[in-house]
Amino acid sequence: MLAATLSVATATAAPFTPANDAVVVERLPGRASDPAIKRVDSLRKQLLARPDDAALRVEIARRYFDLAMAQGDPRYVGYASSALLPLGKTSPESAGYAMANGLIQQFSHAFEPALISLAKAAQLDPTSPEPLLWRTAIFMVQARYPEALAECAQVAKLAEPLVGMGCSAYIDATTGQLQSAFDKLASAVKAASLAAASSDELLLWQENRLAEMAWRLQRFDEAEAYFKSALKRGVTDQFLLGAYADFLLARQRPAEVLTLLAEWERSDILLLRLALAGIAAKDKRAADWAAQLRDRFAAAALRGDRLHEQEAARFELDIERQPAKALALASSNYAVQKEPRDAEILMRAALASGKVVAARPALVWWRASKYEDKTIESLATSLVGQGAEK
C-alpha cells in the first residue's frame, strides 16, 4: 500500500481502547530504550497533569499510530483512540485532530468517514500534503484510480519532488504503465540519494516500491538490491519486511525469511510469513506459529473483526488447506479492499475451490486496470479458461 510505507495499513487485530488515560493495560513489546516509546511514555505522563490539552492528545495519538505502523501492533491504535476520545465530544477545528482521526478511521477500514476527516484536515491545513497522500492511499485500496491521480496532482504542488513522483509512479505502475513508472522513479531515487536530499523514511518508501515493480518486471536481482537498500536505512517498517519476505518465499528461500522476521511474531502479517516459511523450511516452530495464527483469526471472527481477511484467506488456503473457507474470506475482503494482492488471493481461492465465477470481480478489475504481473496474468488466464467470465 502507498500509505503503509508512508507510515493504509492492515490491522492485525481490533484495537483495544483503554477506559481512561491512567489505565496501564500492559507493557507493549517495544524496547523500553526505544526513543519513540520513551517519548510517548513521557507525553502520557504530561497528559495526566494536563488532560484538557488538545494539542498534546493529538501528538500522543499520532505517535502511537506511527508505532502501530512500524511495529504491526494494533494495540497502539487503541491507545491512539483513547488519547483522542475526549476530543470527540467537541470535534475541535484542528487539522491535527482531523488528521489523526482520519488515520484511525482508515485503520479500521472505515474508508468513507476517513476520506471526510482527511479532506477536513487538508482544508484546515492547505499547505500539508499528508492528508492528500492518505486520501490517495484509500482511493488506491478502493481501485478508484482517477480520484487517486487527482489527489497526487495536488500532492505534487505541496511536497518535495520525490514524494510527488512516488505518488504518481505508484498509480501508473498499477494502471498499465509499469516499465515507464519504474524507469522514472528509479532515476528520481538515484538523484535524490546522490544529493542526500531526502529522508531515509522517504527513500525507504520509494525503494520498497521500486523493489516491488522490479519483481513484477521479472528483474529479480534489481528487486533484491532495492529491498536490501531499503532495509539498510535502519527504519523499522513491517510492510517492507512483509514485502521482502513474500519475495523470498516466491524465490523459494524460506530460511532467509526465518532470519529476516526473527522476533516479529507480534505482527499477524509477519507471523503469517513466518509460518509459511517455517512449513517450507520444515522448521519445528511452524506448528506453533500456525497455532498462534489459528487462535488470532478465530478470536477476530468471534469479534466480527474483518480487518485482516486477506491474511486469514491466505492462511486458510496455504496453511489449513481449506479453499472454501479461503474463498469466503477473500470474497468478503474484496468487497472492501481491491488492491492487487486482494485480487490475487481471491483468484487463487476461486481456482482452488473450483468456484471460478467467484473471481469475476477480480477479473473485471484486472482487465480495467491493465495491471501487469505474471502471477496474476497466469491466474486470470486459468480462470478464463475454466469459464469464469461465462
MIFIFI-228299 format. One record per residue: x, z, y of N, C-alpha, C in turn. Coordinates in steps of 0.001 Angstrom, whole numbers, plus 500000, padded with zeros to 6 digits. Layout:
XZYXZYXZY;...
end
This chain:
500812500000498815500000500000500000500864500000501261;500326499391502307501051499380503571501278500787504090;500217501582504185500365502900504789500976503911503859;500968503603502607501605504529501674503071504664502003;503717503572502309505119503639502672505292503880504157;504203503910504906504259504365506288504346505868506337;503874506461505507503805507928505395502489508494505706;497806503968502949496655504656502459497163505163501176;497087506421500868497731506994499713496723507273498662;497166507212497453496274507540496367496410509010496080;495318509726496065495376511156495809495639511422494346;496180512591494068496423512975492689495436514005492193;494626514539493059493524515425492696492793515735493972;491545516206493873490798516543495071491486517705495772;491777517593497077492492518658497765491641519901497925;492235521077497674491561522352497860491743522801499293;490673523253499941490726523721501313490596525231501350;491629525959501791491538527414501872490455527858502838;489952529065502633488843529561503451489265529840504881;490517530275505086490978530547506439492496530450506479;493027530583507688494454530351507893495344531406507251;494795532577506950495608533654506403495747533590504891;494960532738504254494975532668502795496275532018502318;496977532695501419498127532102500736497681531805499316;497395530544499037496845530175497743497918530236496674;499094529654496955500229529669496040501417529101496780;502571529308496232503766528693496788503902527302496195;503890526309497058503956524940496579505369524596496123;505498523517495333506752523277494629507916522786495465;507693522498496740508813522066497551509845523177497709;511077522804497911512137523798498045511952524595499332;512139525905499241511991526760500421512980526364501511;514107525769501101515123525363502069514813524029502736;513793523333502257513406522041502824513018522252504284;513688521565505232513370521768506650511909521500506982;511293520511506322509890520202506604508982521355506202;509273521985505068508461523113504617508724524341505475;509979524569505828510297525701506698509602525561508048;509551524338508563508919524113509862507416524372509806;506751523887508775505309524084508700504976525546508428;505817526248507681505610527688507485505712528433508811;506675528027509628506827528641510946505603528376511822;505096527159511768503914526818512562502689527603512103;502555527814510810501421528589510305501473530031510799;502652530588510873502783531948511401502379531990512873;502742530946513607502332530876515008500817530767515134;500201530056514192498753529857514238497998531163514056;498538532086513273497885533381513093497778534123514422;498750533902515301498722534548516613497957533734517643;497820532430517396497143531543518365496125530668517643;495084531259517053494128530487516248493313529475517039;493277529605518362492491528677519182493334527541519757;494561527443519339495463526405519854495204525100519093;494418524204519699494021522958519027495225522068518745;496129521969519695497301521107519503498157521598518337;498276522918518192499046523485517088498379523173515753;497059523260515722496333522936514485496546521469514093;496519520599515061496731519175514775498148518942514257;499125519593514874500509519417514415500683519904512982;500088521048512659500177521569511291499530520599510312;498356520085510677497655519140509797498504517907509533;499127517371510567499950516175510397501169516449509518;501793517595509711502975517916508908502613518115507442;501480518741507187501028518882505805500712517520505196;500078516662505976499749515326505468501023514557505123;502022514647505970503287513963505694503929514483504406;503825515784504167504352516349502926503598515807501717;502282515670501851501483515115500751501900513684500449;502138512900501486502550511519501283503918511432500613;504818512291501029506174512235500490506246512755499064;505505513823498772505692514523497510504569514308496509;503473513684496926502411513386495978501598514587495563;501610515644496363500859516850496018499656516974496945;498426516774496429497235516755497279496879518109497858;497477519174497340497188520488497901497589520560499370;498607519809499739498996519766501147497872519196502014;497114518241501481495996517684502246494897518728502405;494707519565501384493764520670501513494160521606502635;495453521879502760495923522733503842495772522046505195;495970520740505225495751519987506464494286520074506884;493389519919505925491954520022506213491603521402506740;492202522425506144491946523794506573492377524008508019;493514523443508384494001523596509753493063522944510760;492484521805510381491602521074511299490178521598511320;489771522285510257488361522629510073487705523286511287;488322524281511920487665524905513081487441523946514246;488240522889514321488096521934515421486902521015515217;486413520910513983485294520021513699484026520404514425;483905521667514793482699522126515492482642521600516917;483814521359517485483860520888518873484271519428518995;484876518874517934485353517484517931486074517144519230;487223517736519477487920517527520748488249516058521000;488191515682522264488532514314522657490054514189522712;490639514236521550492090514216521434492498513125520463;493444512293520868493936511241519976494564511848518728;495264512960518902495902513607517763494895514103516744;493804514705517224492769515187516307492107514016515589;491745512972516322491093511808515708492008511160514679;493306511108514991494265510507514070494377511328512790;494559512631512936494694513499511764493423513478510924;492281513488511583491005513450510870490862512139510098;491255511043510722491179509742510058492076509658508836;493258510258508921494176510248507779493596511011506594;493006512161506877492408512957505799491209512235505203;490414511573506041489255510820505543489695509675504640;490725508932505043491155507815504198491777508316502908;492426509472502939492983510037501717491876510283500690;490712510694501180489566510955500306488746509698500035;489256508552500454488603507253500267487287507142501030;487138507936502077486008507781502993486450506759504042;486518505511503621487181504499504434486434504156505724;485119504051505663484387503690506887484474504795507937;484243506074507589484474507125508589485916507142509094;486861506867508202488266506845508620488518505745509641;487941504577509421488108503483510381487569503870511754;486454504596511771485870505043513040486797506044513730;487289507011512969488193508011513543489468507366514074;490010506429513319491246505769513740491021504880514959;489850504248515035489522503457516226489439504358517454;488889505561517256488812506512518369490208506952518791;491077507183517805492454507560518130493142506463518934;492911505213518545493505504084519267492948503977520680;491671504282520825491041504228522151491600505323523062;491809506521522493492288507647523288493777507548523600;494519506841522740495945506617522999496253505139522770;495943504289523743496094502835523559497539502365523468;498497503261523642499902502862523539500478503096522141;499722503743521260500248504078519937499854503034518900;500820502506518146500481501554517084500008502235515800;500202503549515679499950504229514407498515504093513906;497494504363514730496131504206514195495811502774513796;496405501812514477496174500407514132496818500064512793;497989500627512533498646500401511238497824500976510088;497262502149510300496446502746509242495131502001509069;494562501475510152493373500624510015493736499353509238;494902498805509517495373497652508743495436497985507262;495989499151506957496132499560505555494779499656504866;493802500223505541492463500342504950491859498966504729;491991498090505707491457496732505537492145496016504372;493428496269504167494122495662503028493585496202501713;493333497494501651492754498096500444491397497474500139;490652497143501180489319496563501017489349495040500912;490535494449500930490703492990500892489994492308502059;490023492939503210489444492378504439490613491840505279;491150490726504827492415490238505371492336489744506817;491277489038507239491223488638508651491230489839509597;490507490898509213490494492095510063491861492774510070;492521492784508926493870493350508871494819492572509774;494704491255509746495580490421510569495338490663512053;494073490869512427493752491151513827494378492470514278;494353493475513406494989494751513743496497494565513894;497094493780513001498537493532513068498933492866514380;498084491979514854498383491304516122498476492312517262;497641493341517209497697494390518223498922495281518023;499254495544516768500446496341516462501692495686517052;501786494370516924502966493645517400503185493824518899;502119494096519630502235494290521078502738495683521440;502626496627520493502897498028520807504132498593520119;504481498054518960505549498639518144506831497833518264;507912498387517724509160497636517690508984496406516802;509768495360517033509544494082516340509486494184514820;510311495030514220510340495112512762509037495670512193;508364496527512938507068497051512489506034495936512472;505963495188513561505016494080513620505302493019512579;506582492719512361506966491739511346506561492216509956;506821493480509658506451494020508350504962494007508122;504216494287509160502757494300509067502229492915508717;502631491913509471502132490558509228502683489978507927;503931490309507587504526489789506350503780490297505128;503349491548505170502606492117504040501307491353503815;500618491023504903499368490266504781499655488851504297;500651488201504889500996486834504474501366486784502994;502126487768502537502559487792501140501398488009500180;500296488548500693499112488789499862498155487613499889;498357486696500815497381485615501014498021484231500920;498864484047499911499347482711499607500565482238500350;501273483133501035502472482741501784503650483632501396;503800483881500120504781484849499635506208484473500012;506620483234499740508005482841499984508370482938501461;507532482396502324507854482434503752507829483862504284;506908484689503788506848486088504214508121486817503818;508576486568502600509808487199502122511001486775502975;511136485487503227512286484987503985512326485574505393;511174485596506060511130486113507432511443487604507478;510844488355506561511063489800506573512496490141506170;513047489416505204514430489671504787515398489459505949;515184488392506719516050488127507874515922489227508919;514692489672509152514460490714510151515082492042509729;514968492382508453515547493639507959517069493591508027;517648492452507674519109492317507747519605492507509170;518907491883510115519313492004511517519170493438512009;518067494089511649517843495468512084518863496415511472;519235496178510223520224497032509558521597496890510204;521991495654510493523299495415511107523378496028512498;522254495995513204522233496523514566521969498022514612;521700498617513438521337500045513369520227500355514360;519241499444514408518206499533515433516926500197514958;516819500507513674515579501055513137515862502301512311;514840503133512162514988504380511413515074504109509920;515606505074509191515660504951507736514260504867507143;513312505603507728511941505561507219511355504161507328;511582503513508474511054502167508665511762501169507748;513061501279507631513797500358506761513412500555505294;513166501800504895512685502050503534511369501333503303;510449501449504248509149500777504136509346499283503913;510191498683504743510386497235504657511123496829503380;512127497599502988512874497256501772512018497413500523;511135498386500534510193498523499417509313497283499311;508831496811500461508013495597500467508825494399499969;510048494270500458510892493149500036511175493199498539;511390494388498014511624494532496574510422494040495781;509230494425496222508020494006495515507803492496495634;508108491941496813507982490490496985508976489747496097;510227490203496088511251489557495256510871489628493778;510310490734493372509847490887491990508805489832491662;507843489656492559506797488649492346507372487235492341;508465487032493069509126485725493094510048485518491900;510099486500490996510962486448489810512442486495490183;512746487058491326514132487223491767514517488681491502;514758488972490250514843490356489794516070491093490328;517197490397490428518393491061490952518193491468492409;517569490588493186517301490917494581516308492065494685;515296492053493839514312493138493849514998494475493606;515852494505492600516540495764492291517448496197493433;518119495251494051519001495591495169518213496219496312;517037495686496605516216496262497674515693497640497289;515266497804496048514819499131495610515944500155495777;517143499790495330518261500731495387518679501022496822;518620500017497671518944500238499076517952501203499711;516683501030499389515661501934499918515879503359499427;516207503507498157516440504842497599517630505530498266;518641504761498633519842505336499239519595505866500649;518446505565501213518176506012502580517862507505502646;517696508125501498517548509575501478516223510087501982;515208509240501970513868509635502411513000509829501177;512403511004501027511544511267499871510257510478500006;509970509617499048508780508768499117508305508474497699;507179509089497318506696508931495947506259507507495646;505855506768496658505383505407496421506543504454496129;507667504672496787508878503926496443509293504242495008;509277505505494647509635505899493283508695505269492264;507392505250492581506425504655491665506622503161491507;506897502478492617507100501028492557508356500683491756;509438501428492000510677501152491259510510501497489780;509779502570489497509515502927488098508738501820487392;507748501251488068506990500145487469507898498945487200;508795498679488138509749497582487953510618497829486721;511136499030486599511989499358485451511213499293484141;509966499745484155509143499660482948508907498205482564;508625497368483564508397495946483285509653495270482755;510816495768483162512094495218482704512563495883481410;511695496712480841511972497396479566513209498293479661;513223499109480716514316500056480937513750501470481122;513024501968480124512334503252480290513260504442480471;514442504405479873515352505547480005515708505802481465;515820504731482247516140504888483666514983505498484442;513768505254483983512602505870484617512637507382484415;513016507812483231513086509244482946514079509939483872;515178509277484165516161509838485096515643509797486528;515067508675486907514568508491488272513521509531488640;512627509838487711511468510683488013511599512108487493;512800512506487161513004513885486719512492514853487785;511759515859487360511209516903488234510095516392489138;509447515273488763508341514753489572506997514870488849;506859515809487964505630515933487192504428516329488046;504646516915489210503523517371490031502699516213490587;503288515037490686502584513861491205501970513089490053;500654512915490073499989512210488976500486510780488827;500688510096489959501095508699489847502488508582489230;503333509580489453504668509557488854504662510146487450;503804511117487205503673511652485847503187510566484895;502305509694485376501852508577484547503033507695484155;503905507397485113505085506579484798506026507310483836;506162508612484011506981509387483086506438509302481664;505114509433481529504503509374480200504701508003479569;504508506952480359504704505599479838506154505374479420;507077505847480253508495505700479924508863506544478711;508297507739478641508582508612477509508146508011476192;506981507392476196506495506731474982507411505570474609;507756504755475608508609503590475337509992504001474842;510500505118475374511842505574475000511822506526473808;510621506787473281510459507734472162511025509111472518;510757509528473758511197510839474226510193511899473771;510689513016473279509808514049472724508908514689473782;509237514516475069508413515084476133507176514250476426;507097513053475886505993512145476199504642512746475847;504545513423474726503268514006474301502788515054475296;503712515863475804503339516879476791502904516240478098;503615515212478536503226514525479769501843513899479622;501578513291478481500259512703478240499187513781478228;499482514928477643498515516029477607498217516538479015;499254516633479853499038517050481240498113516073481961;498369514796481791497523513786482421496098513870481901;495953514044480601494627514141479991493834515287480621;494480516420480786493818517581481381493468517332482845;494375516733483584494127516489485010492986515495485211;492990514427484437491929513430484577490584513993484127;490580514819483086489332515438482631488781516373483701;489660517142484329489226518042485395488681517256486581;489327516153486907488851515310488008487469514751487704;487247514325486468485946513778486078484855514831486192;485166516073485816484184517154485917483817517435487371;484778517262488276484525517478489701483823516294490353;483697515193489632483176513985490248484186513335491166;485454513621490937486560513124491756486915511705491321;486758510726492240487039509323491934488311508834492624;489141509759493059490257509374493908491374508635493180;491487508796491881492608508141491201492136507464489925;491071506684490053490522505987488892491443504869488401;492201504275489304493121503229488851494150503797487879;494736504944488236495706505573487351495045506045486058;493820506573486171493104507018484970492807505842484048;492473504694484630492216503497483821493482503060483094;494585503099483791495861502729483162496215503710482043;495935504984482264496173505998481239495333505718479996;494043505424480199493163505171479052493576503906478305;494025502899479029494378501632478392495733501696477690;496736502210478379498105502107477876498578503313477063;497934504453477244498354505650476513497307506081475492;496055506152475909494996506579474992494480505448474109;494737504211474515494271503031473766492748503021473665;492104503262474805490646503286474889490199502242475919;490169500960475546489887499906476532488509500004477169;487504500482476429486165500594477014486155501620478144;486789502767477917486886503779478973487706503247480146;488773502547479822489616501977480874488825501004481729;488001500181481100487218499198481841486206499877482751;485556500926482269484589501643483104485268502218484342;486430502813484157487165503385485283487671502303486229;488208501226485670488746500144486503487645499468487306;486466499307486706485337498688487409484854499577488543;484751500878488274484343501821489310485356501842490446;486624501835490104487679501823491110487634500563491961;487387499410491315487435498141492042486282498009493033;485226498769492830484128498756493796484559499343495136;485628500152495122486097500829496327487424500256496813;488329499973495886489682499537496230489986498196495587;490485497271496389490685495897495926492099495402496196;493064496271495994494454495830496088494834495086494810;495941494338494840496344493592493642496461494443492385;497000495636492500497146496465491298495790496923490771;494787497037491663493431497362491212492832496192490442;493086494982490939492613493785490237493304493641488889;494597493937488852495355493769487605494831494672486494;494589495948486790494121496842485728492702496474485306;491888495972486232490547495512485857490641494315484920;491503493363485241491697492194484379492200492598482994;493186493463482958493753493886481678492723494614480822;491961495495481441490965496261480690489844495364480187;489455494383480999488404493452480582488850492635479376;490083492171479401490608491419478256490717492299477012;491220493503477187491424494388476037490115494815475393;489067494937476207487773495384475684486907494235475198;487336492994475488486545491835475100485350491579475991;485322492232477150484215492054478094484754491356479338;485100490106479166485846489393480204485041489171481476;483726489096481364482898488864482551483043490011483548;483380491203483060483537492354483947484657492150484961;485576491242484662486698490987485569486384489925486609;485159489424486623484827488339487550485119488695489013;484807489921489486485144490241490884486633490094491189;487473490447490230488917490302490445489329488838490468;488680488022489651488963486586489669488553485963490996;487405486383491512486949485885492814487978486230493889;488452487470493857489481487884494824490742487040494664;491188486842493430492436486115493172492367484696493716;491257484025493484491121482650493980491032482620495503;490264483531496066490063483526497518491334483909498275;492066484877497770493259485361498465494471484463498266;494482483694497160495639482875496778496865483742496497;496619484927495986497693485873495683498626485304494622;499926485413494875500946484829493998501645485921493186;501419485885491871502044486841490972501880486319489554;502985486174488830502940485567487496502100486384486525;502173487695486615501402488539485699499914488364485921;499489488430487180498067488287487475497602486864487185;498443485884487466498089484494487146497861484323485647;498712484923484834498560484838483383497277485519482919;496981486685483482495741487384483136494528486553483527;494577485974484725493456485163485194493246483947484299;494331483309483896494227482151483005493570482535481679;493962483674481132493363484143479878491881484446480053;491537485067481152490132485405481409489276484152481534;489772483186482293489028481933482461488891481228481117;489961481227480346489925480588479032488930481220478085;488648482496478298487688483202477444486289483258478051;486081482493479132484734482345479668484315483350480710;485262483978481396484916484999482381484141484447483564;484284483153483847483608482574485011482320481853484634;481951481866483371480735481155482945479498481999483218;
end
